[in-house]
Amino acid sequence: MDAANRMRQYQHQAIASSSPAQLVLKLYDLGILCCRRDDRSKLRAVIAELIGSLNFEEGGEIADRLYSLYQYCLNESIDGDLTIVGEVLSGLRDAWKAGVVTRQAA
């Protein structure tokens, strides 16, 4: 098995064994990495996944606010400042990890 196949298998297992909260954390990590690498097309795909993960029924006002932030990041990803997008995603990532992922692990 070549290195690329091993990497794909590892990534598939990492995703399959992750909780929904951990998957959102991984999306934030990937989005931040895309900002650093100036990969706007992949960044837009990540943000679209984050938008798709919102549950407006259960999330209420928080989901609405996250949607607004994600829309801002999506608009900036087209030709705006990716440093700002990275900062927004980093702040959301830290809050998500502290408020959701860490709480679920306890």
Summary of the structure (lengths in Angstrom):
residues: 106
radius of gyration: 14.7
end to end distance: 38.0
largest distance: 48.0
contacts: 283
relative contact order: 0.13
helix: 88%
strand: 0%
